[in-house]
Amino acid sequence: MRFLAISSFALAVLALPVTSGAQQLNQDLPKGPTLKAAAVGFRSNVAKVDASTKITAAPLRRHEGQDVALMVVGVGAMIVGALVGDTAGTIILIGGAGMALYGLYHYLE
């Protein structure tokens, strides 16, 4: 019985360092601080990329039609103001320029 106890203890002592990971060095880990460790937030371990995520859609621009319409009507009002002439034509021309510039501002925004 003593022989069985001593042999099982010796077997456990010899097998213990092999099975425990505390005695082994991991060469894959970088030494010191890393940029990944400095990042704050949630991170996914698996990158999910398929054919549908590689397609980049054009950015959605709201009211783009309104902006173009403001520019066209403004330029049209400028042409009409130039054709009318005198004080009334100048007022129409300045109003059309303001409308065209307002449409251009929102279009470029």
C-alpha positions as a Python dict, from the first residue, in 0.01 Angstrom:
ca = {
    (1, 'M'): (0, 0, 0),
    (2, 'R'): (291, 233, 77),
    (3, 'F'): (445, 159, -260),
    (4, 'L'): (119, 247, -435),
    (5, 'A'): (87, 577, -242),
    (6, 'I'): (451, 679, -307),
    (7, 'S'): (433, 589, -676),
    (8, 'S'): (106, 782, -728),
    (9, 'F'): (258, 1083, -545),
    (10, 'A'): (574, 1067, -761),
    (11, 'L'): (363, 1038, -1075),
    (12, 'A'): (157, 1341, -968),
    (13, 'V'): (470, 1547, -893),
    (14, 'L'): (623, 1461, -1231),
    (15, 'A'): (301, 1528, -1428),
    (16, 'L'): (200, 1848, -1245),
    (17, 'P'): (440, 2095, -1418),
    (18, 'V'): (351, 1954, -1759),
    (19, 'T'): (-22, 2006, -1710),
    (20, 'S'): (-9, 2346, -1539),
    (21, 'G'): (27, 2651, -1760),
    (22, 'A'): (185, 2863, -1488),
    (23, 'Q'): (532, 2733, -1557),
    (24, 'Q'): (523, 2790, -1932),
    (25, 'L'): (611, 3117, -2104),
    (26, 'N'): (379, 3246, -2372),
    (27, 'Q'): (590, 3392, -2653),
    (28, 'D'): (289, 3521, -2854),
    (29, 'L'): (196, 3805, -2619),
    (30, 'P'): (360, 4145, -2679),
    (31, 'K'): (569, 4297, -2405),
    (32, 'G'): (466, 4630, -2256),
    (33, 'P'): (163, 4850, -2331),
    (34, 'T'): (-14, 4822, -2665),
    (35, 'L'): (-257, 5043, -2858),
    (36, 'K'): (-522, 4771, -2839),
    (37, 'A'): (-502, 4770, -2460),
    (38, 'A'): (-537, 5150, -2457),
    (39, 'A'): (-865, 5145, -2651),
    (40, 'V'): (-1182, 5197, -2452),
    (41, 'G'): (-1508, 5026, -2539),
    (42, 'F'): (-1643, 4694, -2653),
    (43, 'R'): (-1441, 4484, -2896),
    (44, 'S'): (-1548, 4182, -3095),
    (45, 'N'): (-1305, 3894, -3112),
    (46, 'V'): (-1434, 3774, -3448),
    (47, 'A'): (-1455, 4005, -3747),
    (48, 'K'): (-1771, 3928, -3943),
    (49, 'V'): (-1707, 4023, -4305),
    (50, 'D'): (-1901, 3894, -4599),
    (51, 'A'): (-1984, 4019, -4945),
    (52, 'S'): (-2270, 4241, -4826),
    (53, 'T'): (-2049, 4441, -4586),
    (54, 'K'): (-1789, 4519, -4852),
    (55, 'I'): (-2036, 4722, -5059),
    (56, 'T'): (-2017, 5089, -4974),
    (57, 'A'): (-2334, 5277, -5046),
    (58, 'A'): (-2340, 5643, -5139),
    (59, 'P'): (-2418, 5865, -4841),
    (60, 'L'): (-2784, 5950, -4807),
    (61, 'R'): (-2839, 6318, -4879),
    (62, 'R'): (-3172, 6454, -4766),
    (63, 'H'): (-3348, 6740, -4946),
    (64, 'E'): (-3095, 6737, -5230),
    (65, 'G'): (-3375, 6796, -5481),
    (66, 'Q'): (-3495, 7101, -5293),
    (67, 'D'): (-3148, 7253, -5292),
    (68, 'V'): (-3106, 7203, -5666),
    (69, 'A'): (-3451, 7349, -5727),
    (70, 'L'): (-3362, 7658, -5519),
    (71, 'M'): (-3048, 7710, -5727),
    (72, 'V'): (-3232, 7670, -6060),
    (73, 'V'): (-3518, 7902, -5964),
    (74, 'G'): (-3270, 8155, -5826),
    (75, 'V'): (-3070, 8162, -6149),
    (76, 'G'): (-3394, 8187, -6345),
    (77, 'A'): (-3500, 8483, -6131),
    (78, 'M'): (-3163, 8646, -6193),
    (79, 'I'): (-3211, 8611, -6570),
    (80, 'V'): (-3564, 8753, -6549),
    (81, 'G'): (-3440, 9042, -6332),
    (82, 'A'): (-3169, 9121, -6586),
    (83, 'L'): (-3426, 9122, -6869),
    (84, 'V'): (-3677, 9339, -6681),
    (85, 'G'): (-3429, 9613, -6592),
    (86, 'D'): (-3476, 9926, -6381),
    (87, 'T'): (-3552, 9910, -6007),
    (88, 'A'): (-3796, 9618, -6025),
    (89, 'G'): (-3546, 9412, -6224),
    (90, 'T'): (-3271, 9488, -5974),
    (91, 'I'): (-3491, 9371, -5685),
    (92, 'I'): (-3579, 9048, -5869),
    (93, 'L'): (-3212, 8995, -5960),
    (94, 'I'): (-3093, 9039, -5598),
    (95, 'G'): (-3371, 8812, -5469),
    (96, 'G'): (-3281, 8544, -5725),
    (97, 'A'): (-2913, 8567, -5632),
    (98, 'G'): (-3002, 8526, -5265),
    (99, 'M'): (-3220, 8225, -5343),
    (100, 'A'): (-2950, 8063, -5560),
    (101, 'L'): (-2681, 8119, -5296),
    (102, 'Y'): (-2909, 7979, -5023),
    (103, 'G'): (-2969, 7665, -5233),
    (104, 'L'): (-2597, 7633, -5306),
    (105, 'Y'): (-2512, 7666, -4936),
    (106, 'H'): (-2748, 7384, -4838),
    (107, 'Y'): (-2637, 7171, -5133),
    (108, 'L'): (-2270, 7195, -5031),
    (109, 'E'): (-2344, 7144, -4661),
}
